[in-house]
Amino acid sequence: MGKLITILGPTASGKTSVAIALAVETGGEIISGDSRQVYRRMDVGTGKDLADYVVGGRKIPYHLIDIAEPGTKYNLFQYQHDFIRAYDSIVERGAQPILCGGTGLYIEAVLRGYKLASVPENKALRASLESKTLDELTAILKDLKQKNGSNMHNTTDVDTAKRAIRAIEIETFNGENAAEAAMLPSITSLVIGIDIDREDRRKKISDRLKNRLEEGMVDEVRALLDSGIPPEDLIYYGLEYKFVTEYIIGKLSYNDMYRRLEIAIHQFAKRQMTWFRGMERRGTHIHWINAALPLDEKIEKIKLLMNGCQSV
């Protein structure tokens, strides 16, 4: 069993297929690094594609998918501790742990052992912020980050006021309670990035959105709403769940939903790449592999890196 292998990349880069193929080759188990795949019954919109984890009749073990109820607010603190438990159990079994995902914050937090505390709700702070605009909240968050010297939140990834208020709540708590935060160990990892051409990425995102809508994404969101989850709780999750919910409740027409969601996913992918470049500046060495290469060539390159080759 080797050290942790991390496979990251923007949405629609094909990172999951690489992770699954590598798991087949190495006897690996996959730990998801996706902030929304933790939620049950949010399958189509988060692109879980769980059928892909069965290869030649063999099920590839995966972790940190379908571990939280939709409507709840799973957070980075929980993810760090759930990751450590999954990672330790894989290592104990002598299997190869493979971290795969596109949520840069989650991935960087576990690789670098970010210092976090379980942050309680601050009702007084929330009440003081609820009348502010998203721009005002973003400015407050940016100021707090500078005071705390924090990389914990990417301000460009705060796409709703609710998310911004929670981020401010976390930064405020961490600034006032630094000594109470727990330090987790940093983990040595070979980090592979799937580098997809911008135009290819755009085409794949657009094609995938069309496919997901055809596969029943609207019905999935409607079923979540029908189960009693308030619309604002689904909107909190952003992207597909935000725009499809707004369509279902009559806030957007279907065409407006489609157009705005497509734009939002393209912007999200761009922000993911900005985060990964930031990780490199902060000291994470990412070995980038061309997404256009055949899958078997990608796996061979990763295996060479695993065997100690400095570049491929």
C-alpha positions as CSV (number, residue, x, y, z in Angstrom):
1,M,0.0,0.0,0.0
2,G,1.4,3.4,-1.0
3,K,0.8,6.8,0.3
4,L,-2.4,8.7,-0.4
5,I,-3.1,9.4,-4.1
6,T,-5.2,12.6,-4.7
7,I,-6.9,13.1,-8.0
8,L,-8.4,16.5,-8.5
9,G,-9.7,18.6,-11.3
10,P,-12.6,20.9,-12.3
11,T,-16.1,19.6,-12.9
12,A,-16.4,17.5,-16.1
13,S,-12.7,16.9,-16.4
14,G,-13.1,13.1,-16.0
15,K,-11.3,12.8,-12.7
16,T,-13.7,10.1,-11.3
17,S,-13.1,7.7,-14.2
18,V,-9.4,8.1,-13.6
19,A,-9.7,7.4,-9.9
20,I,-11.9,4.3,-10.5
21,A,-9.5,2.9,-13.1
22,L,-6.5,3.5,-10.8
23,A,-8.4,1.8,-8.0
24,V,-8.9,-1.2,-10.2
25,E,-5.2,-1.3,-11.0
26,T,-4.0,-0.8,-7.4
27,G,-6.7,-2.5,-5.3
28,G,-7.6,1.0,-4.1
29,E,-10.6,2.5,-2.3
30,I,-11.9,6.0,-3.2
31,I,-12.6,8.8,-0.7
32,S,-14.8,11.5,-2.2
33,G,-13.6,15.0,-2.1
34,D,-16.9,16.5,-3.1
35,S,-18.9,18.8,-0.7
36,R,-22.3,17.8,-2.1
37,Q,-22.0,14.1,-2.8
38,V,-22.2,13.5,0.9
39,Y,-25.9,14.0,0.7
40,R,-28.3,11.1,0.2
41,R,-30.9,11.4,-2.6
42,M,-28.9,14.1,-4.3
43,D,-27.6,11.9,-7.0
44,V,-28.2,13.3,-10.5
45,G,-27.4,16.9,-9.6
46,T,-24.1,16.0,-7.9
47,G,-23.1,13.5,-10.6
48,K,-22.4,10.6,-8.3
49,D,-22.7,8.1,-11.2
50,L,-22.5,5.2,-8.7
51,A,-22.9,2.6,-11.4
52,D,-19.4,3.5,-12.6
53,Y,-17.9,2.2,-9.4
54,V,-18.8,-1.4,-10.6
55,V,-16.1,-2.6,-13.0
56,G,-16.2,-6.1,-14.4
57,G,-18.6,-7.2,-11.8
58,R,-16.4,-5.9,-9.0
59,K,-17.6,-3.0,-6.8
60,I,-14.9,-0.4,-6.1
61,P,-15.2,0.7,-2.4
62,Y,-16.0,4.4,-1.9
63,H,-16.3,6.5,1.1
64,L,-18.0,9.9,2.2
65,I,-20.8,9.6,-0.4
66,D,-24.4,9.3,0.9
67,I,-23.5,10.0,4.6
68,A,-25.7,13.0,5.4
69,E,-29.4,13.9,5.0
70,P,-30.4,16.5,2.4
71,G,-31.5,19.7,4.0
72,T,-28.7,19.5,6.7
73,K,-25.5,21.6,6.6
74,Y,-22.6,19.2,6.5
75,N,-19.4,21.2,6.9
76,L,-15.7,21.2,6.5
77,F,-15.0,20.3,10.2
78,Q,-17.1,17.2,9.8
79,Y,-15.5,16.3,6.6
80,Q,-12.0,16.5,8.0
81,H,-12.8,14.1,10.8
82,D,-14.8,11.8,8.5
83,F,-11.9,11.8,6.1
84,I,-9.4,10.8,8.8
85,R,-11.7,7.9,9.9
86,A,-12.1,6.6,6.3
87,Y,-8.4,7.1,5.5
88,D,-7.2,5.2,8.6
89,S,-9.6,2.3,8.0
90,I,-8.4,1.9,4.4
91,V,-4.7,2.0,5.5
92,E,-5.5,-0.6,8.2
93,R,-6.9,-2.9,5.5
94,G,-3.7,-2.5,3.5
95,A,-5.6,-1.0,0.6
96,Q,-4.5,2.1,-1.5
97,P,-6.4,5.2,-0.5
98,I,-7.4,7.5,-3.4
99,L,-8.9,10.9,-2.7
100,C,-10.9,12.2,-5.6
101,G,-12.9,15.3,-6.0
102,G,-13.2,18.9,-7.1
103,T,-13.9,20.7,-3.8
104,G,-10.5,22.4,-3.4
105,L,-11.3,23.6,0.1
106,Y,-12.0,20.1,1.4
107,I,-9.0,18.6,-0.3
108,E,-6.6,21.2,0.8
109,A,-7.9,21.1,4.4
110,V,-7.2,17.4,4.8
111,L,-3.8,17.5,2.9
112,R,-2.5,20.4,4.9
113,G,-4.2,19.6,8.3
114,Y,-6.1,22.9,8.5
115,K,-6.9,24.0,12.0
116,L,-10.7,24.0,12.5
117,A,-13.2,24.0,15.3
118,S,-16.8,22.9,15.3
119,V,-18.5,26.3,14.9
120,P,-21.8,26.8,16.6
121,E,-24.6,29.0,15.2
122,N,-24.3,32.6,16.3
123,K,-27.9,33.9,16.3
124,A,-27.0,37.5,17.2
125,L,-24.4,37.7,14.4
126,R,-26.8,36.2,11.9
127,A,-29.5,38.7,12.9
128,S,-27.0,41.6,12.4
129,L,-26.1,40.4,8.9
130,E,-29.4,39.2,7.4
131,S,-30.3,42.6,5.9
132,K,-27.0,43.0,4.1
133,T,-26.5,42.4,0.4
134,L,-24.3,39.6,-1.0
135,D,-21.7,42.2,-2.0
136,E,-21.7,43.7,1.5
137,L,-21.3,40.2,3.1
138,T,-18.5,39.3,0.7
139,A,-16.6,42.5,1.7
140,I,-17.1,41.6,5.4
141,L,-15.8,38.1,4.8
142,K,-12.8,39.4,2.9
143,D,-11.9,41.7,5.7
144,L,-12.2,38.9,8.3
145,K,-10.1,36.6,6.2
146,Q,-7.3,39.2,6.1
147,K,-7.5,39.8,9.8
148,N,-7.3,36.0,10.5
149,G,-4.7,35.3,7.8
150,S,-7.2,32.6,6.6
151,N,-7.4,30.7,3.4
152,M,-10.4,28.8,4.6
153,H,-13.0,30.3,2.3
154,N,-12.8,31.3,-1.3
155,T,-14.9,34.5,-1.4
156,T,-15.6,33.9,-5.1
157,D,-17.3,30.6,-4.1
158,V,-19.8,32.3,-1.9
159,D,-22.8,32.4,-4.2
160,T,-25.7,33.0,-1.8
161,A,-26.2,35.3,1.2
162,K,-26.8,32.3,3.4
163,R,-23.4,30.7,2.5
164,A,-21.7,34.1,3.0
165,I,-23.3,34.5,6.5
166,R,-22.2,31.0,7.5
167,A,-18.6,31.7,6.2
168,I,-18.6,35.0,8.3
169,E,-19.8,33.0,11.3
170,I,-17.0,30.5,10.9
171,E,-14.3,33.2,10.4
172,T,-15.6,35.2,13.4
173,F,-15.6,32.1,15.6
174,N,-12.1,31.1,14.5
175,G,-10.8,34.6,15.1
176,E,-12.1,34.6,18.7
177,N,-11.4,31.0,19.6
178,A,-8.1,30.2,17.8
179,A,-6.7,28.2,20.8
180,E,-9.7,25.9,20.8
181,A,-9.3,24.7,17.3
182,A,-8.0,21.2,16.8
183,M,-5.0,20.6,14.6
184,L,-5.2,17.5,12.4
185,P,-2.1,15.9,11.0
186,S,-1.1,16.9,7.4
187,I,-1.1,13.9,5.1
188,T,1.6,13.2,2.5
189,S,0.0,12.7,-0.9
190,L,0.9,12.4,-4.5
191,V,-1.4,15.0,-6.1
192,I,-2.6,14.5,-9.7
193,G,-4.5,17.2,-11.5
194,I,-6.6,16.5,-14.6
195,D,-5.9,19.3,-16.9
196,I,-8.8,19.9,-19.4
197,D,-8.7,22.4,-22.2
198,R,-11.0,25.3,-21.5
199,E,-13.1,24.8,-24.7
200,D,-13.3,21.0,-24.1
201,R,-14.4,21.7,-20.5
202,R,-17.1,24.1,-21.6
203,K,-18.5,21.6,-24.2
204,K,-18.5,18.8,-21.6
205,I,-20.2,20.9,-19.0
206,S,-22.9,21.9,-21.5
207,D,-23.4,18.3,-22.8
208,R,-23.5,17.0,-19.2
209,L,-26.1,19.5,-18.1
210,K,-28.4,18.5,-21.0
211,N,-27.9,14.8,-20.1
212,R,-28.6,15.4,-16.4
213,L,-31.8,17.2,-17.2
214,E,-32.8,14.3,-19.5
215,E,-31.9,11.8,-16.7
216,G,-34.5,13.4,-14.3
217,M,-32.7,16.2,-12.4
218,V,-35.9,18.2,-12.1
219,D,-37.8,15.2,-10.8
220,E,-35.0,14.6,-8.3
221,V,-35.2,18.1,-6.9
222,R,-39.0,18.0,-6.9
223,A,-38.9,14.8,-4.9
224,L,-36.6,16.4,-2.3
225,L,-39.1,19.3,-2.0
226,D,-42.0,17.0,-1.8
227,S,-40.3,15.1,1.1
228,G,-40.5,18.3,3.2
229,I,-37.1,20.0,2.6
230,P,-37.7,23.8,2.4
231,P,-36.8,25.4,-0.9
232,E,-34.3,27.7,0.8
233,D,-32.4,24.7,2.2
234,L,-32.0,23.3,-1.4
235,I,-31.1,26.7,-2.8
236,Y,-28.3,26.8,-0.1
237,Y,-26.5,24.0,-2.0
238,G,-26.0,26.2,-5.0
239,L,-25.7,25.3,-8.7
240,E,-28.2,22.6,-9.9
241,Y,-30.2,22.6,-6.6
242,K,-30.4,26.4,-6.5
243,F,-31.6,27.0,-10.1
244,V,-33.8,23.9,-10.5
245,T,-35.5,24.7,-7.1
246,E,-36.1,28.3,-8.3
247,Y,-37.7,26.9,-11.5
248,I,-39.9,24.5,-9.6
249,I,-41.2,27.1,-7.2
250,G,-42.0,29.4,-10.1
251,K,-39.2,32.0,-9.7
252,L,-37.6,31.2,-13.0
253,S,-38.8,29.9,-16.4
254,Y,-37.3,26.7,-17.7
255,N,-35.3,28.5,-20.3
256,D,-34.0,31.0,-17.7
257,M,-33.1,28.2,-15.3
258,Y,-31.2,26.3,-18.0
259,R,-29.3,29.4,-19.3
260,R,-28.4,30.7,-15.8
261,L,-27.4,27.3,-14.5
262,E,-25.2,26.6,-17.5
263,I,-23.4,30.0,-16.9
264,A,-23.1,29.3,-13.2
265,I,-21.5,25.9,-13.8
266,H,-18.9,27.4,-16.2
267,Q,-18.1,30.0,-13.6
268,F,-17.8,27.4,-10.9
269,A,-15.3,25.4,-13.0
270,K,-13.2,28.5,-13.5
271,R,-13.3,29.1,-9.7
272,Q,-12.2,25.5,-9.1
273,M,-9.1,26.0,-11.3
274,T,-8.4,29.3,-9.5
275,W,-8.4,27.4,-6.2
276,F,-6.1,24.6,-7.5
277,R,-3.6,27.3,-8.8
278,G,-3.8,28.8,-5.3
279,M,-3.0,25.4,-3.7
280,E,0.1,25.3,-5.9
281,R,1.1,28.8,-4.7
282,R,0.6,27.7,-1.1
283,G,3.0,24.8,-1.6
284,T,1.0,21.8,-2.9
285,H,2.8,20.2,-5.9
286,I,0.2,19.1,-8.4
287,H,1.3,16.9,-11.3
288,W,-1.0,17.9,-14.2
289,I,-2.1,15.2,-16.7
290,N,-3.8,16.1,-20.0
291,A,-7.5,15.1,-19.8
292,A,-7.5,14.4,-23.6
293,L,-5.1,11.4,-23.2
294,P,-6.6,7.9,-23.4
295,L,-7.5,6.5,-20.0
296,D,-4.8,3.8,-20.0
297,E,-2.1,6.4,-20.8
298,K,-3.3,8.5,-17.8
299,I,-3.1,5.5,-15.5
300,E,0.4,4.6,-16.8
301,K,1.6,8.2,-16.1
302,I,0.2,8.1,-12.6
303,K,1.9,4.7,-12.0
304,L,5.2,6.1,-13.1
305,L,4.7,9.0,-10.6
306,M,3.8,6.5,-7.9
307,N,7.1,4.7,-8.6
308,G,9.1,7.8,-8.0
309,C,9.5,9.4,-11.5
310,Q,9.6,13.1,-11.0
311,S,7.8,14.1,-14.2
312,V,5.8,12.3,-16.9
